[in-house]
């Protein structure tokens, strides 16, 4: 059976903005995670021009990969958090960035996704990935297989999830999954189903996305040139799969820090340094930390006009949505007014308002 790919709706604005919600310890203003904090961040996003809100999928996480401490940071679970957000938001699309495929069986994901789509009135986006954080695999008692194996499983899982959500009573025997009579009733609100994204950067993952998914997410962007090269690789993967590259939807996760003017953005950077775990931007001891000049060279940071120009270049490369983490770590928000400024100023300008 061939899958039905879901293409971008041309009636929507060319570039939209999503918010990576702060659902880890230290993610919101350096404090421990709370549901109230996540809900409030989503409400600010919904009220200031964002189109979507996203939750990642880890049992716990640490910041050692980013230069921070190895202490395990608590996290809210992805799908139950999205279910709660479905009841507290009205307009935002709600997505996973991304579900760790190995934590749940694909037929179960399809059932949960269908229910979530109904709870949200048809606002769900399904992001799926191969997983990368070995400590949570060990903690959950799941084998941590090589990347290629994990990505092949993602490809099979996407096919299963899509077919079940599209209404098929599925019997399936693949390399990794055997399904006997999976159904999803009631089905999702969206017709034929919610969009499915695959997140990652490598060539083999891009081939899997081109073959199986509606869209591809690149997170986190360091430079436009790096994205341009991977986007060209995604085009080649589509051509190899005999698929029009224009039908593979594109989104990018980006660290974004913006100010009304140079003085304002520098002040916001200093606040971010204070609220970010030691080792990421400021040294744990007496060494030199990351300067403002270094920080802005690594991501998307500057005045409103500078950030609009930088993100506008992604629009020219076919990116339909930028998922914003207004900090120095994934899903970090130093202060709620950083969300508000992106929504009211940057997002509005890139929508042509």
C-alpha distance (Angstrom), angle and dihedral (degrees) to the residues before:
residue distance angle dihedral
X1 . . .
X2 3.80 . .
X3 3.79 117.4 .
X4 3.79 123.9 -118.8
X5 3.81 107.1 -123.3
X6 3.79 117.2 -149.9
X7 3.78 112.8 -136.5
X8 3.79 130.1 -158.3
X9 3.79 115.3 -80.4
X10 3.82 106.2 -120.2
X11 3.80 90.3 -152.8
X12 3.81 90.4 70.5
X13 3.82 121.7 85.9
X14 3.79 112.3 -85.8
X15 3.80 95.4 -115.2
X16 3.78 124.2 29.3
X17 3.80 131.6 -177.0
X18 3.77 128.9 -130.6
X19 3.79 128.6 -173.0
X20 3.81 123.5 -131.5
X21 3.80 98.1 -139.3
X22 3.83 118.9 -131.7
X23 3.82 101.3 -116.0
X24 3.83 102.3 146.6
X25 3.77 131.6 81.8
X26 3.85 107.7 -87.2
X27 3.84 90.6 17.3
X28 3.81 98.4 110.0
X29 3.82 113.6 50.7
X30 3.81 89.7 -34.5
X31 3.82 93.2 -66.7
X32 3.80 131.8 126.5
X33 3.78 113.9 -84.9
X34 3.81 119.1 -92.2
X35 3.77 133.3 175.6
X36 3.80 89.3 -125.7
X37 3.81 89.6 58.2
X38 3.80 93.7 49.4
X39 3.81 92.8 45.9
X40 3.80 92.5 48.0
X41 3.81 92.1 49.7
X42 3.82 89.4 51.8
X43 3.80 91.2 48.7
X44 3.82 91.5 51.2
X45 3.81 89.8 49.2
X46 3.80 92.3 49.2
X47 3.78 91.9 49.4
X48 3.81 96.5 48.8
X49 3.79 107.3 49.6
X50 3.80 106.5 -80.5
X51 3.79 115.7 140.8
X52 3.80 99.8 -156.0
X53 3.81 146.8 11.4
X54 3.80 126.0 -144.0
X55 3.80 137.0 -158.7
X56 3.80 124.6 -164.4
X57 3.79 125.5 -140.3
X58 3.79 120.2 -119.5
X59 3.77 131.0 128.9
X60 3.80 85.6 -142.9
X61 3.80 134.5 -27.0
X62 3.78 141.2 -156.2
X63 3.79 131.5 -149.9
X64 3.82 98.7 -134.5
X65 3.81 90.8 107.7
X66 3.80 87.7 61.5
X67 3.81 96.5 44.7
X68 3.80 94.9 -92.4
X69 3.80 132.1 116.2
X70 3.84 122.2 -59.0
X71 3.82 91.9 -129.6
X72 3.79 112.9 127.4
X73 3.79 112.7 -108.8
X74 3.78 118.6 -147.4
X75 3.80 119.5 -122.1
X76 3.77 139.8 -169.4
X77 3.81 112.6 -117.2
X78 3.78 113.8 -101.5
X79 3.80 107.9 -129.1
X80 3.80 97.7 37.9
X81 3.82 89.0 48.9
X82 3.81 90.0 51.9
X83 3.81 89.0 50.0
X84 3.79 90.5 54.4
X85 3.82 90.8 47.1
X86 3.81 89.4 52.2
X87 3.80 87.4 65.4
X88 3.82 97.3 44.7
X89 3.82 101.1 44.1
X90 3.79 130.7 59.3
X91 3.79 109.0 -171.0
X92 3.81 111.3 18.2
X93 3.75 118.4 103.6
X94 3.80 108.8 -127.3
X95 3.77 123.2 -141.4
X96 3.79 146.9 170.5
X97 3.80 115.8 -123.9
X98 2.94 87.7 -149.8
X99 3.80 136.7 -23.3
X100 3.80 111.7 -147.1
X101 3.78 99.0 -121.7
X102 3.80 95.7 -150.1
X103 3.81 94.9 58.1
X104 3.83 94.2 69.4
X105 3.79 137.5 29.2
X106 3.83 111.3 -108.5
X107 3.81 95.4 -123.4
X108 3.82 88.2 54.6
X109 3.81 90.5 49.1
X110 3.81 89.1 52.7
X111 3.81 91.3 52.3
X112 3.79 92.9 47.0
X113 3.80 91.4 45.8
X114 3.79 92.2 51.5
X115 3.79 90.9 51.5
X116 3.81 91.6 46.4
X117 3.78 91.0 50.5
X118 3.79 89.0 53.9
X119 3.79 94.1 45.4
X120 3.80 90.1 52.3
X121 3.79 96.6 43.3
X122 3.82 93.3 -113.1
X123 3.82 100.5 -41.8
X124 3.81 102.5 122.1
X125 3.82 127.0 124.4
X126 3.82 116.0 -172.3
X127 3.80 115.7 -146.7
X128 3.79 117.1 -175.7
X129 3.80 131.7 -174.2
X130 3.77 141.6 174.2
X131 3.81 97.1 -112.5
X132 3.80 124.8 -118.3
X133 3.82 109.6 -170.7
X134 3.79 106.1 98.3
X135 3.85 97.3 -172.0
X136 3.81 92.4 65.6
X137 3.80 90.8 48.9
X138 3.81 89.5 55.0
X139 3.80 91.2 45.1
X140 3.82 91.0 51.5
X141 3.81 93.5 44.5
X142 3.83 93.2 -117.2
X143 3.82 121.8 139.9
X144 3.80 112.4 -111.6
X145 3.79 101.1 -137.9
X146 3.82 125.7 -169.9
X147 3.82 116.2 -76.1
X148 3.80 95.0 -105.7
X149 3.81 91.4 54.6
X150 3.79 92.5 48.3
X151 3.81 91.3 49.5
X152 3.80 92.7 48.7
X153 3.80 87.7 54.1
X154 3.81 89.1 52.0
X155 3.80 89.9 55.1
X156 3.80 91.8 53.5
X157 3.80 91.8 43.5
X158 3.82 92.8 53.1
X159 3.80 90.8 52.4
X160 3.81 91.6 49.7
X161 3.80 94.2 46.2
X162 3.80 93.0 47.3
X163 3.78 95.6 47.6
X164 3.80 94.3 46.9
X165 3.82 92.0 46.9
X166 3.80 90.1 49.5
X167 3.81 88.5 60.8
X168 3.78 103.5 -97.9
X169 3.80 119.5 145.2
X170 3.76 91.2 -133.9
X171 3.75 131.5 -143.4
X172 3.78 109.3 173.3
X173 3.79 136.8 167.3
X174 3.79 115.6 -172.8
X175 3.77 137.5 153.3
X176 3.83 92.7 -82.8
X177 3.80 109.0 13.6
X178 3.78 133.9 49.6
X179 3.80 115.5 -168.3
X180 3.80 124.9 -174.1
X181 3.78 115.9 -169.4
X182 3.81 102.0 -25.2
X183 3.81 113.3 177.6
X184 3.78 135.1 177.0
X185 3.82 113.1 -149.6
X186 2.92 124.3 -165.5
X187 3.76 92.4 32.0
X188 3.81 127.4 -145.0
X189 3.80 124.4 -74.7
X190 3.81 93.6 -125.3
X191 3.79 114.7 82.9
X192 2.95 119.5 -100.7
X193 3.85 90.2 -4.6
X194 3.82 142.9 -60.9
X195 3.82 115.5 -63.6
X196 3.80 116.7 -94.1
X197 3.81 120.5 -142.7
X198 3.79 129.7 -171.9
X199 3.80 117.5 -150.4
X200 3.80 125.8 -150.3
X201 3.80 145.8 77.1
X202 3.81 113.8 -122.5
X203 3.80 126.1 105.7
X204 3.80 95.4 -113.7
X205 3.79 91.5 49.6
X206 3.81 90.3 49.7
X207 3.79 90.0 53.4
X208 3.80 88.8 51.9
X209 3.80 92.2 48.9
X210 3.81 91.5 48.5
X211 3.78 91.2 51.4
X212 3.79 101.2 40.6
X213 3.82 116.2 15.2
X214 3.78 139.3 72.4
X215 3.78 93.2 -138.9
X216 3.79 146.1 9.5
X217 3.80 127.4 -136.7
X218 3.83 123.8 -156.0
X219 3.82 112.7 -160.6
X220 2.95 132.5 -151.7
X221 3.76 109.5 11.5
X222 3.79 117.7 -151.2
X223 3.79 98.4 175.5
X224 3.77 138.5 -1.3
X225 3.81 89.2 -120.6
X226 3.81 91.1 57.7
X227 3.79 90.4 51.7
X228 3.80 91.8 45.5
X229 3.81 91.1 56.4
X230 3.82 93.3 48.2
X231 3.79 91.5 45.2
X232 3.81 89.4 54.8
X233 3.81 88.1 50.6
X234 3.82 88.6 51.6
X235 3.81 89.1 52.6
X236 3.81 90.0 52.7
X237 3.80 90.8 48.2
X238 3.80 89.9 53.5
X239 3.78 91.6 49.2
X240 3.80 89.3 50.5
X241 3.81 88.7 52.7
X242 3.84 90.1 47.9
X243 3.79 90.3 -115.2
X244 3.79 127.2 134.8
X245 3.84 104.5 -109.6
X246 3.80 89.2 -141.5
X247 3.81 89.2 67.9
X248 3.82 93.5 61.0
X249 3.78 104.6 89.1
X250 3.82 116.5 -138.2
X251 3.80 131.9 -147.4
X252 3.80 131.7 168.2
X253 3.78 132.7 -153.8
X254 3.80 111.8 -142.7
X255 3.78 139.2 178.1
X256 3.80 103.0 -127.2
X257 3.80 127.3 -175.3
X258 3.77 116.9 173.3
X259 3.81 136.6 175.5
X260 3.79 134.6 -173.1
X261 3.80 89.4 -117.1
X262 3.80 138.5 -7.1
X263 3.79 93.9 -83.0
X264 3.80 92.4 49.4
X265 3.80 95.6 49.4
X266 3.81 91.6 48.4
X267 3.81 89.4 52.6
X268 3.79 89.9 50.1
X269 3.80 89.6 50.3
X270 3.81 91.3 52.9
X271 3.80 89.3 50.8
X272 3.79 89.7 49.6
X273 3.81 91.1 51.6
X274 3.82 90.6 53.3
X275 3.83 92.8 49.3
X276 3.81 98.3 43.8
X277 3.83 120.5 90.6
X278 3.79 114.2 -96.2
X279 3.79 114.9 -91.4
X280 3.81 96.5 36.7
X281 3.82 100.7 75.7
X282 3.78 103.1 -11.3
X283 3.79 124.3 43.1
X284 3.80 120.7 -108.9
X285 3.80 89.2 -128.5
X286 3.80 134.1 11.8
X287 3.79 100.5 -47.7
X288 3.75 123.8 116.6
X289 3.80 116.5 -83.7
X290 3.80 131.9 -145.4
X291 3.80 111.4 -67.3
X292 3.79 124.8 -138.9
X293 3.81 89.9 -109.4
X294 3.81 91.7 52.9
X295 3.79 92.2 46.6
X296 3.78 95.5 51.3
X297 3.82 91.1 48.3
X298 3.82 90.9 58.0
X299 3.78 100.0 53.5
X300 3.77 145.3 -7.0
X301 3.79 108.1 -49.6
X302 3.77 135.5 139.5
X303 3.77 142.2 72.1
X304 3.78 121.4 -23.4
X305 3.81 91.7 -96.6
X306 3.81 93.3 48.6
X307 3.79 93.0 49.4
X308 3.81 92.3 46.2
X309 3.81 89.3 53.1
X310 3.83 92.9 48.4
X311 3.79 94.8 48.1
X312 3.79 91.7 41.6
X313 3.80 88.1 64.9
X314 3.81 88.4 59.7
X315 3.79 89.3 52.9
X316 3.81 87.8 57.1
X317 3.82 88.4 54.4
X318 3.80 92.1 57.0
X319 3.81 99.8 -97.9
X320 3.78 107.5 152.6
X321 3.80 98.1 -174.4
X322 3.81 137.3 25.3
X323 3.78 114.3 -156.2
X324 3.78 104.9 -151.6
X325 3.78 127.4 -145.9
X326 3.82 102.1 -176.5
X327 3.79 94.1 -154.9
X328 3.79 145.2 49.5
X329 3.82 97.1 -83.8
X330 3.80 132.8 51.0
X331 3.81 112.0 -81.2
X332 3.80 92.6 5.5
X333 3.81 124.5 144.7
X334 3.81 116.6 -178.7
X335 3.80 92.3 -168.8
X336 3.79 136.2 -5.3
X337 3.80 92.2 -119.5
X338 3.82 88.7 65.4
X339 3.82 86.7 64.5
X340 3.79 91.7 47.4
X341 3.80 94.6 52.2
X342 3.81 93.5 50.6
X343 3.80 90.9 49.2
X344 3.78 99.5 44.0
X345 3.81 99.1 38.9
X346 3.82 114.2 18.9
X347 3.79 99.7 33.4
X348 3.81 92.5 43.8
X349 3.83 92.7 52.4
X350 3.80 93.4 48.6
X351 3.81 88.9 50.6
X352 3.81 87.5 54.8
X353 3.81 95.2 -113.5
